[in-house]
Amino acid sequence: MNLVAAAAAEGNTLGAALLGIIQGLTEFLPVSSSGHLVMFQQFFQLGDDHVLFDLVLHLGTLFVVLWFYRAELIGMFKDVVSGEGPMRSRKGFRTLVLLVIATIPTGLIGVLFEDLFERWFANPAVLVVTFAITGTVLFVSRWFDQGSGDEVGMKWWHAVILGVVQGCAITPGISRSGSTIVAALFLGLDREVAARFSFLMSVPAILGAVVFKLKDVGADVVHWPSVGVGALCALVSGYFSLVLLVRLVRNGRLSHFSWYCWAAAIAAGVIAWGF
């Protein structure tokens, strides 16, 4: 995300557009957008951290998820407010509670290990291991049987496990979407439910990241036309990558991205020891 900010700050509209597309694609496809950031930052003079644009892209990512799952979100809150039957038996209420439970370990990991994650973001050699791990996790998903569980059958400890996995995915090179979806499949969730819960989990995580970053917003000079182009490209490419990923998960083809991640691990090694 800082790559787009760097291009935007220099008024490089084409560069901001291209990097916005890369950001949007890697944000939702299970290939780790943070890992790509660490790799590509070796080729760009990023300068100061443009926190403001970082927040714009976070909000753009949030908008994609909210729009894609708008029907589910509206139905969930309607169920909480005016659903039938006991509150604890309502699907919408259970889903909301599970999302809150999942958010707790994610937030704790992000706060407690912030310094460690920042060191890893500065070290492309870490990607050799983390991209390889992501590729392996995606590859083994091909042997998971099609589950049938949904949010009604989920246990509180399922949400804790998924929240821990999401927190660990802050590590560059570990795909948030890939790792949480595979973990949900391992827990017996239906493929489409696994994808839905994974991305709904990202909503409070993104909001938390935005709030956490607000304290660092400064008076960075940003070329707003380039910022707008980059953010728009990230939003559009992000939407189509989310549609593609949900379709691949539904068809049991998530493992196809393992080969890309293993190739990225090799590329990261070349970059780490070639500079």
C-alpha positions as CSV (number, residue, x, y, z in Angstrom):
1,M,0.0,0.0,0.0
2,N,2.9,2.3,0.7
3,L,4.0,1.7,-2.9
4,V,0.9,3.4,-4.3
5,A,1.4,6.2,-1.8
6,A,4.9,6.8,-3.0
7,A,3.9,6.9,-6.6
8,A,0.9,9.2,-5.7
9,A,3.1,11.6,-3.7
10,E,5.3,12.1,-6.8
11,G,2.3,12.8,-9.0
12,N,2.9,9.5,-10.9
13,T,-0.6,8.7,-11.9
14,L,0.3,5.7,-14.1
15,G,2.5,4.2,-11.4
16,A,-0.2,4.8,-8.8
17,A,-2.8,3.0,-11.1
18,L,-0.5,0.0,-11.7
19,L,0.4,-0.4,-8.1
20,G,-3.2,0.1,-7.1
21,I,-4.2,-2.8,-9.3
22,I,-1.5,-5.0,-7.7
23,Q,-2.7,-4.0,-4.3
24,G,-6.3,-4.7,-5.0
25,L,-5.5,-8.2,-6.5
26,T,-3.2,-9.3,-3.8
27,E,-5.5,-8.0,-1.0
28,F,-8.1,-10.7,-1.6
29,L,-6.4,-13.5,-3.5
30,P,-4.5,-15.8,-1.2
31,V,-1.1,-14.6,-2.0
32,S,-0.4,-12.1,0.8
33,S,-0.6,-8.4,-0.1
34,S,1.8,-7.6,2.7
35,G,4.4,-10.0,1.3
36,H,4.2,-8.4,-2.1
37,L,4.6,-5.0,-0.4
38,V,7.9,-6.2,1.2
39,M,9.2,-7.5,-2.1
40,F,8.3,-4.5,-4.2
41,Q,9.5,-2.0,-1.8
42,Q,13.0,-3.1,-2.6
43,F,12.6,-1.4,-6.0
44,F,11.0,1.9,-5.0
45,Q,12.1,4.8,-3.0
46,L,9.2,5.0,-0.6
47,G,10.3,8.0,1.4
48,D,8.1,8.8,4.4
49,D,5.2,6.6,5.3
50,H,2.1,8.2,3.7
51,V,-0.3,7.2,6.4
52,L,-3.2,9.1,5.0
53,F,-3.2,7.2,1.7
54,D,-2.7,4.0,3.7
55,L,-6.0,4.7,5.4
56,V,-7.7,5.5,2.1
57,L,-6.8,2.0,0.8
58,H,-7.8,0.3,4.0
59,L,-11.2,2.0,3.7
60,G,-11.4,1.0,0.1
61,T,-10.8,-2.6,1.0
62,L,-13.4,-2.4,3.7
63,F,-15.9,-1.0,1.2
64,V,-15.3,-3.9,-1.2
65,V,-16.1,-6.4,1.6
66,L,-19.2,-4.5,2.8
67,W,-20.6,-4.2,-0.7
68,F,-19.9,-7.8,-1.7
69,Y,-21.6,-9.2,1.5
70,R,-24.2,-6.4,1.9
71,A,-27.1,-8.8,1.8
72,E,-25.6,-11.0,4.5
73,L,-24.7,-8.0,6.7
74,I,-28.2,-6.5,6.4
75,G,-29.8,-9.8,7.1
76,M,-27.6,-10.3,10.1
77,F,-28.5,-7.0,11.7
78,K,-32.2,-7.5,10.9
79,D,-32.0,-10.9,12.6
80,V,-30.4,-9.3,15.7
81,V,-33.0,-6.5,15.9
82,S,-36.2,-8.2,14.9
83,G,-35.5,-11.9,14.4
84,E,-37.8,-14.7,15.6
85,G,-37.1,-17.0,18.5
86,P,-34.6,-16.8,21.4
87,M,-31.7,-14.5,20.7
88,R,-29.1,-17.2,21.1
89,S,-30.7,-19.4,18.5
90,R,-30.8,-16.7,15.8
91,K,-28.3,-17.1,13.1
92,G,-27.5,-13.4,12.8
93,F,-26.9,-13.0,16.5
94,R,-24.7,-16.0,16.7
95,T,-22.7,-14.8,13.7
96,L,-22.2,-11.4,15.2
97,V,-21.1,-12.9,18.5
98,L,-18.7,-15.2,16.7
99,L,-17.2,-12.3,14.8
100,V,-16.6,-10.4,18.1
101,I,-15.0,-13.5,19.6
102,A,-12.7,-13.9,16.6
103,T,-11.7,-10.3,16.7
104,I,-10.3,-10.4,20.2
105,P,-7.3,-12.7,19.6
106,T,-6.6,-10.9,16.3
107,G,-6.4,-7.6,18.1
108,L,-4.3,-8.9,20.9
109,I,-1.8,-10.5,18.5
110,G,-1.5,-7.3,16.5
111,V,-0.9,-5.1,19.5
112,L,1.4,-7.4,21.5
113,F,3.6,-8.4,18.6
114,E,3.6,-5.0,16.7
115,D,7.4,-4.5,17.0
116,L,8.1,-8.1,15.8
117,F,5.8,-7.6,12.7
118,E,7.5,-4.3,11.9
119,R,10.9,-6.0,11.9
120,W,9.7,-8.7,9.6
121,F,8.3,-6.1,7.2
122,A,11.8,-4.7,6.9
123,N,13.3,-8.1,6.1
124,P,12.5,-9.7,2.7
125,A,14.3,-12.9,3.7
126,V,11.4,-13.7,6.0
127,L,9.3,-14.1,2.9
128,V,11.2,-17.2,1.8
129,V,9.7,-19.0,4.7
130,T,6.3,-17.4,4.9
131,F,5.4,-17.6,1.2
132,A,6.5,-21.3,1.4
133,I,4.2,-21.8,4.4
134,T,1.3,-20.1,2.6
135,G,1.8,-22.3,-0.5
136,T,1.9,-25.4,1.6
137,V,-1.2,-24.5,3.5
138,L,-3.1,-23.8,0.3
139,F,-1.8,-27.1,-1.3
140,V,-3.0,-29.3,1.6
141,S,-6.5,-27.8,1.3
142,R,-7.2,-30.0,-1.7
143,W,-7.5,-33.0,0.6
144,F,-10.2,-31.4,2.8
145,D,-13.6,-32.9,2.3
146,Q,-16.5,-30.6,1.6
147,G,-17.8,-29.6,5.0
148,S,-21.4,-28.8,5.8
149,G,-21.1,-26.6,8.9
150,D,-22.4,-23.1,9.0
151,E,-22.5,-20.3,11.5
152,V,-25.3,-21.9,13.5
153,G,-23.1,-25.0,14.1
154,M,-19.9,-23.1,14.9
155,K,-18.5,-23.2,18.4
156,W,-17.0,-20.3,20.3
157,W,-13.6,-22.0,20.1
158,H,-13.9,-22.2,16.3
159,A,-14.0,-18.4,16.3
160,V,-11.0,-18.2,18.6
161,I,-8.9,-20.5,16.4
162,L,-9.9,-18.4,13.3
163,G,-9.1,-15.2,15.1
164,V,-5.6,-16.5,16.1
165,V,-5.0,-17.6,12.5
166,Q,-6.0,-14.1,11.3
167,G,-3.7,-12.5,13.8
168,C,-0.8,-14.6,12.8
169,A,-1.5,-13.6,9.2
170,I,-0.3,-10.1,9.9
171,T,3.1,-11.7,9.2
172,P,4.2,-10.6,5.7
173,G,3.9,-13.6,3.3
174,I,1.2,-15.3,5.2
175,S,-2.1,-14.8,3.4
176,R,-5.0,-13.7,5.6
177,S,-7.7,-14.9,3.3
178,G,-5.9,-18.2,2.4
179,S,-5.0,-19.2,6.0
180,T,-8.4,-18.3,7.5
181,I,-10.4,-20.0,4.8
182,V,-8.2,-23.2,5.0
183,A,-8.5,-23.2,8.8
184,A,-12.3,-22.9,8.4
185,L,-12.4,-25.8,6.0
186,F,-10.3,-27.8,8.4
187,L,-12.9,-27.1,11.1
188,G,-15.6,-28.6,8.9
189,L,-17.3,-25.4,7.5
190,D,-19.0,-25.4,4.1
191,R,-16.7,-23.8,1.5
192,E,-18.9,-20.8,0.8
193,V,-19.5,-20.3,4.6
194,A,-15.7,-20.5,5.2
195,A,-15.1,-17.7,2.6
196,R,-17.9,-15.6,3.9
197,F,-16.9,-15.8,7.6
198,S,-13.2,-15.2,6.6
199,F,-14.1,-11.9,4.9
200,L,-16.6,-10.8,7.5
201,M,-13.8,-11.3,10.0
202,S,-11.7,-8.8,8.0
203,V,-14.3,-6.0,8.6
204,P,-13.5,-5.4,12.3
205,A,-9.8,-6.1,11.6
206,I,-9.6,-3.4,8.9
207,L,-11.6,-1.0,11.1
208,G,-9.2,-1.6,13.9
209,A,-6.2,-1.0,11.7
210,V,-7.7,2.2,10.5
211,V,-8.4,3.5,14.0
212,F,-4.9,2.4,15.1
213,K,-3.3,4.2,12.2
214,L,-5.3,7.5,12.7
215,K,-2.9,8.5,15.4
216,D,-0.1,8.6,12.9
217,V,-1.8,10.8,10.3
218,G,0.4,13.7,9.6
219,A,0.6,16.5,7.1
220,D,2.1,14.4,4.2
221,V,1.9,16.1,0.8
222,V,-0.1,13.9,-1.4
223,H,-1.0,14.4,-5.1
224,W,-4.7,13.9,-4.8
225,P,-5.5,13.0,-8.5
226,S,-3.0,10.2,-8.3
227,V,-4.3,9.1,-4.9
228,G,-7.8,8.9,-6.4
229,V,-6.7,6.9,-9.4
230,G,-4.7,4.5,-7.3
231,A,-7.4,4.0,-4.8
232,L,-10.0,3.5,-7.5
233,C,-7.9,0.9,-9.3
234,A,-7.3,-0.9,-6.0
235,L,-11.0,-0.9,-5.2
236,V,-12.1,-2.2,-8.7
237,S,-9.4,-4.8,-8.9
238,G,-10.1,-5.8,-5.3
239,Y,-13.7,-6.4,-6.1
240,F,-13.0,-8.7,-9.1
241,S,-10.3,-10.6,-7.1
242,L,-12.8,-11.2,-4.3
243,V,-15.4,-12.5,-6.8
244,L,-12.8,-14.8,-8.3
245,L,-11.6,-16.1,-5.0
246,V,-15.1,-16.9,-3.7
247,R,-15.7,-18.8,-6.9
248,L,-12.5,-20.8,-6.6
249,V,-13.2,-21.7,-3.0
250,R,-16.7,-22.8,-3.9
251,N,-15.2,-25.1,-6.6
252,G,-12.5,-26.4,-4.3
253,R,-9.6,-24.8,-6.3
254,L,-8.0,-22.8,-3.7
255,S,-4.9,-25.0,-3.9
256,H,-4.1,-23.7,-7.3
257,F,-2.5,-20.6,-5.8
258,S,0.1,-22.8,-3.9
259,W,2.3,-22.8,-7.0
260,Y,2.3,-19.0,-7.2
261,C,3.3,-18.7,-3.5
262,W,6.1,-21.2,-3.9
263,A,7.4,-19.2,-6.9
264,A,7.1,-16.0,-4.8
265,A,9.2,-17.7,-2.1
266,I,12.0,-18.3,-4.6
267,A,11.7,-14.8,-5.9
268,A,11.9,-13.4,-2.4
269,G,15.1,-15.4,-1.8
270,V,16.6,-14.0,-5.0
271,I,15.7,-10.5,-3.9
272,A,16.9,-11.0,-0.3
273,W,20.3,-12.3,-1.2
274,G,20.8,-10.5,-4.5
275,F,20.7,-6.9,-3.1
